[in-house]
């Protein structure tokens, strides 16, 4: 009885070993190649539990997800002879596991080869466009052209390029410094031009103001001369009328004018005879002294 139990246990163990060697699982993130002595038998893309011939067939799992390619930074020369340091990346998917396995064998190998392909496509496409196209809305078309060229090369590896993008595109350090210096020189030139234009406008404004000042002063002097002449004319006319009506008052007025002119200073001294004609109005309050 014990021998039968041992035999059943051994048989069950062998069956379990054979079953475990015959069955394998493919999850949703992978696809599988079934090989028999290195020769392809079938490709499994559906997830689940599958069977194979134990000890004769083996399974190679291939990633079914979208994978990344991060090539090194590449320096390219654009159509307008501008140099750019381009940092790009690509995403790919393995669509033909058998061709991928036969041509590359591993993801590391295919990524190395596709990195070179991406950089070559970058140089070819960007070499036909200008810096303005890279920085404008035309960039989407540029990336589409790069993706198309990379896909042509990627097909022989059994992969499909999902997307190609430029992460960063910078001018080389030496070029950047030259551009900054040129921008600084341009701004300084514009500043000098602005200052020169401002000085010219200021000079024009000063000249115009000076001309207007001269005109205003000349007109004011002209008007003052006219008014002064009219005033003198009226004064002469009034004096003439006064002299004709009252000669004594005119004489008195003229004497007052003479007093004012002669005694203008603070320390004015006159040495005259008391009975001089000059003081004839000082002799009496009632009127001029009689002539002698």
C-alpha positions in Angstrom: 0.0 0.0 0.0 2.8 2.3 0.8 4.5 1.6 -2.5 1.4 2.6 -4.3 1.2 5.9 -2.4 4.9 6.6 -3.1 4.3 5.9 -6.8 1.3 8.1 -6.9 3.2 10.9 -5.2 6.1 10.6 -7.6 3.7 10.6 -10.5 1.9 13.7 -9.2 5.3 15.4 -8.7 6.4 14.6 -12.2 3.0 15.7 -13.5 3.3 19.0 -11.6 6.9 19.6 -13.0 5.7 18.8 -16.5 2.7 21.1 -16.1 4.8 23.9 -14.7 7.3 23.5 -17.6 4.4 23.3 -20.1 2.4 26.4 -19.0 3.4 30.0 -19.0 1.7 33.3 -18.5 1.8 36.4 -20.7 0.6 39.6 -18.9 -0.9 42.7 -20.6 2.5 44.5 -20.8 4.2 41.8 -22.8 4.0 39.7 -25.9 5.8 36.3 -26.3 7.7 34.4 -28.9 7.7 30.6 -28.7 10.9 29.1 -30.0 11.8 25.5 -30.5 15.6 24.9 -30.5 16.0 28.5 -31.5 13.5 28.3 -34.4 10.3 30.5 -34.2 7.1 28.6 -33.8 4.5 31.2 -32.9 3.9 34.7 -31.6 1.5 35.4 -28.7 0.1 38.9 -28.3 -2.9 38.1 -26.2 -2.5 38.0 -22.4 -3.4 34.9 -20.5 -2.2 31.3 -19.8 -0.6 29.5 -22.7 1.1 26.1 -23.2 4.4 25.0 -24.7 6.3 21.7 -25.1 8.5 21.4 -22.1 12.3 21.0 -22.5 11.8 21.5 -26.3 10.3 24.9 -26.5 11.2 28.1 -24.7 9.5 31.5 -24.4 11.0 34.9 -25.0 9.0 37.8 -23.6 9.0 41.1 -25.5 7.7 44.4 -24.0 4.4 45.6 -25.5 4.4 49.1 -23.9 5.5 52.4 -25.4 9.2 52.7 -24.7 11.5 55.8 -24.7 14.6 56.6 -26.7 16.8 59.4 -25.3 19.6 60.0 -27.8 22.5 62.3 -26.8 22.4 66.0 -27.5 23.2 66.7 -31.2 24.6 69.8 -32.7 23.0 70.6 -36.1 23.4 73.4 -38.7 20.2 74.9 -39.9 19.5 76.2 -43.4 20.3 79.7 -42.4 23.7 78.5 -41.1 22.6 78.8 -37.4 24.0 76.2 -35.1 21.7 74.5 -32.6 22.3 72.0 -29.8 19.2 69.8 -30.0 18.0 67.6 -27.2 15.4 65.3 -28.6 13.6 62.1 -27.5 11.4 59.5 -29.2 8.8 56.9 -28.2 8.4 53.6 -29.9 6.4 50.4 -29.7 7.5 46.9 -30.8 4.9 45.8 -33.4 6.7 42.8 -34.8 8.3 40.8 -31.9 9.8 38.2 -34.3 11.5 40.8 -36.5 12.6 42.7 -33.4 14.1 39.6 -31.9 15.9 38.6 -35.1 17.3 42.1 -35.9 18.1 43.5 -32.5 17.5 40.9 -29.9 17.1 43.3 -27.0 15.7 46.7 -26.2 19.2 48.1 -25.4 20.5 47.3 -28.9 17.4 48.7 -30.7 17.6 51.9 -28.6 21.2 52.4 -29.5 20.5 52.0 -33.1 17.4 54.1 -33.1 19.3 56.9 -31.3 21.7 57.1 -34.2 18.7 57.1 -36.6 16.9 59.9 -34.7 20.0 62.1 -34.7 20.6 61.5 -38.4 17.0 62.4 -39.2 17.4 65.5 -37.0 20.4 66.6 -39.0 18.7 66.0 -42.4 15.4 67.7 -41.7 16.7 70.6 -39.6 19.4 71.2 -42.2 16.6 72.3 -44.6 14.8 74.7 -42.3 15.6 78.0 -40.6 15.7 78.9 -36.9 12.4 80.8 -37.3 10.7 77.6 -38.5 12.0 75.7 -35.5 10.7 78.3 -33.1 7.4 79.0 -34.8 4.2 77.0 -35.5 6.1 75.2 -38.4 7.8 73.1 -35.7 5.0 70.6 -35.8 5.5 69.9 -39.5 9.3 69.6 -38.8 8.7 67.0 -36.1 6.3 65.1 -38.4 9.0 64.9 -41.1 11.6 63.7 -38.6 9.1 61.0 -37.3 8.4 59.8 -40.9 12.1 59.4 -41.7 12.8 57.6 -38.4 9.9 55.3 -39.0 11.3 54.2 -42.4 14.5 53.1 -40.6 12.7 51.7 -37.6 10.5 49.2 -39.6 13.5 46.9 -40.2 13.7 46.4 -36.4 10.0 45.6 -36.1 9.2 48.7 -34.2 7.0 51.7 -34.8 7.9 55.2 -33.8 5.0 56.7 -31.9 6.4 60.2 -31.5 9.5 62.4 -31.8 9.9 65.6 -29.9 12.5 68.2 -29.3 12.9 68.7 -25.6 15.3 71.6 -25.9 17.0 73.6 -28.7 19.7 76.0 -27.6 22.4 78.0 -29.3 26.0 76.9 -28.5 27.6 78.8 -25.7 30.0 80.7 -28.0 27.1 81.6 -30.4 24.9 82.7 -27.5 27.6 85.0 -26.2 28.1 86.5 -29.7 24.3 86.9 -30.0 24.1 88.6 -26.6 27.0 90.9 -27.5 25.3 91.7 -30.9 22.1 92.4 -29.1 23.9 94.7 -26.6 25.6 96.6 -29.4 22.3 96.9 -31.2 20.6 98.3 -28.1 23.5 100.7 -27.5 23.2 101.9 -31.1 19.5 102.4 -30.7 20.1 104.3 -27.4 22.6 106.5 -29.1 20.2 107.2 -32.0 17.4 108.0 -29.5 19.7 110.4 -27.6 20.8 112.0 -30.8 17.2 112.4 -31.9 16.3 113.8 -28.5 19.1 116.3 -28.6 18.1 117.4 -32.1 14.5 117.8 -31.0 15.6 119.7 -27.9 17.7 122.0 -30.0 14.8 122.6 -32.4 12.5 123.3 -29.4 15.0 125.7 -27.9 15.6 127.4 -31.2 11.9 127.7 -31.8 11.4 129.0 -28.2 14.2 131.5 -28.6 12.8 132.7 -31.9 9.3 133.1 -30.4 10.9 134.9 -27.4 12.7 137.3 -29.7 9.5 137.9 -31.7 7.4 138.4 -28.5 10.0 140.9 -27.1 10.2 142.8 -30.4 6.4 143.0 -30.6 6.2 144.1 -27.0 8.9 146.7 -27.5 7.1 147.9 -30.6 3.8 148.1 -28.8 5.5 149.9 -25.9 7.1 152.4 -28.2 3.7 152.9 -29.9 2.0 153.3 -26.5 4.8 155.5 -25.2 4.6 157.7 -28.4 0.8 157.9 -28.0 1.2 158.8 -24.4 3.9 161.5 -25.1 1.6 162.8 -27.9 -1.3 163.1 -25.5 1.0 164.7 -22.8 2.3 167.2 -25.3 -1.2 167.9 -26.5 -2.5 168.4 -22.9 0.5 170.6 -22.0 -0.1 172.7 -25.2 -3.8 173.1 -24.3 -2.8 174.0 -20.7 -0.2 176.4 -21.9 -2.6 178.1 -24.2 -5.3 178.4 -21.5 -3.1 179.3 -18.5 0.5 180.2 -19.3 1.4 180.8 -15.6 0.4 177.2 -14.8 2.5 175.9 -17.6 5.5 177.9 -16.3 4.8 176.5 -12.8 4.7 172.9 -14.2 7.9 173.4 -16.1 9.6 174.7 -13.0 8.5 171.7 -11.0 10.0 169.4 -13.7 13.2 171.4 -13.5 13.2 171.1 -9.6 12.7 167.3 -9.9 15.6 166.9 -12.4 18.0 169.2 -10.5 17.3 167.8 -7.0 17.2 164.1 -7.9 20.1 162.9 -5.8 20.1 162.5 -2.0 23.1 164.8 -1.5 22.4 167.4 -4.2 23.7 170.9 -3.5 23.0 174.0 -5.5 24.7 177.3 -5.1 22.5 180.0 -6.6 21.5 183.5 -5.8 18.3 183.8 -3.7 16.7 186.1 -6.2 17.5 183.7 -9.0 14.8 183.0 -11.6 15.1 179.3 -10.7 13.6 180.0 -7.2 10.9 182.4 -8.2 8.1 180.1 -7.1 9.7 179.9 -3.6 9.2 183.6 -2.8 5.5 183.4 -2.1 2.8 180.8 -1.7 0.2 182.8 -3.6 1.9 182.8 -6.9 5.1 183.4 -8.7 7.4 186.2 -7.5 7.4 189.3 -9.6 10.1 189.4 -12.2 13.0 191.8 -11.4 
